[in-house]
Amino acid sequence: MDVEITKDKEKSQVTLKISVTPEELEPHLDRAAKALSKNNPPKGFRPGKATTAVAVEAFGKDRLMTEALEKAIPRWFVQAVIEHKIDALGRPTSSVEQASIEEGVTFTATVDVLPAVTLGDLSGIKVEKRAVEITDEQLDKELKVLTKSRSTYLDVARPAEEGDTVTVDFKVMLDGKLMEGGESKNHPVHIGEGHFVPDFEKKLTGITAGDTREFTITFPDDFATKELRGKEATANVKAHTVQKRMIPELNDEFAKSVGKFENLAGLKDQLRENLLADKQQHEHERLHGELTDKLAAAATFDALPQSLVDREIERRVAELSQMLTWQQKSLEQYLTEQDKTMEKLRTELSDPAVKTVQVSLALRQFAQDNDIAVTDQEVETEVKAYMEQHQQTEGSPAIDEDELKTSIANTLRNRKALAQLEAIAGLTSKDSVKAKSS
């Protein structure tokens, strides 16, 4: 197999002109003949047993060649990419120039490749490590959240007050029509917590169990859905219960009810430790983000392939969609609320996607320049730990182990590269913030 390579640095693409001899083509024709004759065997032959010559007579040269090249071209392309150490991205665009049983095959394959990256002088790279601590005020705030989460609710025969929880059926009409998502039954509303339109919560004040009310609400000017900002709607409400929230007293007994704590001091110590670990993790991520940003800023890049940027944009869109799912909202609803099209969203994500790609490429180049490698044993150990943590159950999506190994190898390589970057930046192992183990 003969391979001619033409590079286009402005597009970060390479075009491979691959020529295959008749002898190299022969086994692929043989496999194609067997495949074609499997479901439609020529007379005198068992299914899947036809020879190339017989297949030519039975199906014609063109059909046999098409069948052969469908499988052969991807194989020849991969073989050429591996032999010539080309960092190909995705699938190529292929074009057959000539193909015949007698003369062999010549085709071209154009594919995006990783762009060349030249790192700058890193001797002066510095980052400032910020002090990480938990103040008494922060601890008190978390304790309040914890006690509130352990609240109980007591039915009361009085008008609702701020801080109460009212269970209601409601309908919200806009311009005489029921709003999307504007109806619910037995819905708990915590008055004063701001989970609803402020007007809605405020006008539930004074309602009693069994009451019905109709009132006008005005959507605030900063409401999430732009087209509703400043508009008025009519709410019809029926209250089922009014409940007083009973927040437990913060004492030794409460601490014992939360977990294996002897007293309140033990709970406070554990909560402070957890909060500190979270803050340390955030500082760890911030430091690494600043380091890699400076690494990328000091580097020069050949043209970024659009396919690489598009892949990162799609990853971000998928991440946003997943986050919205947790909020019980669809991507379409989000786009409507933000008055955006998918095209506009992708445009907004383009610049941060480019930055992410550049950081990734710079870190990869740093690892290569500094001979940072990951052993098979390191990868296998992490893969084993991952598989044990993510047990496969019936109906769960299958895990692609090859993709998992590649992902883990990249993660381990980046981790080692970041540790070396920390050293260059003057962050010793004592100073460096360690990541919280997951």
Number of C-alpha atoms within 10 A of each C-alpha: 14 11 19 11 15 12 13 14 15 11 15 19 22 20 19 22 21 21 21 18 16 16 13 13 22 16 14 21 26 18 20 27 28 21 20 22 21 16 11 15 19 19 10 8 14 14 16 18 20 25 16 21 13 16 24 17 11 19 15 12 17 13 15 24 21 14 18 22 19 12 13 18 22 15 12 16 21 14 13 20 15 12 10 11 9 15 14 18 14 11 13 18 11 17 13 14 12 11 19 14 17 11 14 16 22 20 18 21 19 20 20 24 22 18 19 16 19 16 18 14 10 14 8 9 15 16 16 11 14 12 8 15 14 14 11 10 9 12 16 13 11 16 17 13 11 16 17 15 11 13 14 12 13 14 14 14 11 13 15 21 20 15 16 24 24 28 20 24 17 20 18 23 18 15 10 9 11 15 13 9 8 13 16 13 14 14 15 18 20 21 22 16 13 13 11 13 13 16 15 22 19 16 16 23 17 13 20 21 20 11 14 15 13 14 14 14 20 16 20 16 12 10 13 13 16 15 13 17 14 14 13 15 19 19 20 16 23 21 22 18 21 27 24 20 16 15 15 16 12 13 12 15 14 17 20 15 12 12 10 10 18 13 15 15 13 16 21 17 13 12 16 21 14 13 17 16 19 15 18 20 18 16 20 18 15 15 21 19 14 14 21 20 18 18 21 25 15 15 18 14 15 14 16 22 19 13 13 17 21 16 13 19 23 14 13 17 17 13 12 14 17 15 14 16 12 9 9 8 13 16 17 14 12 17 15 14 15 14 12 12 13 12 9 12 14 16 13 12 18 17 13 15 22 18 15 18 18 24 21 16 20 27 24 17 19 22 20 13 11 10 10 16 15 16 10 10 9 12 20 14 10 16 18 11 11 13 13 10 9 10 8 12 8 6 6 8 8 9 11 8 11 9 10 16 16 12 14 19 21 16 14 19 20 20 15 16 22 20 17 17 22 21 13 15 17 16 19 12 11 7 10 16 21 14 14 12 6 3
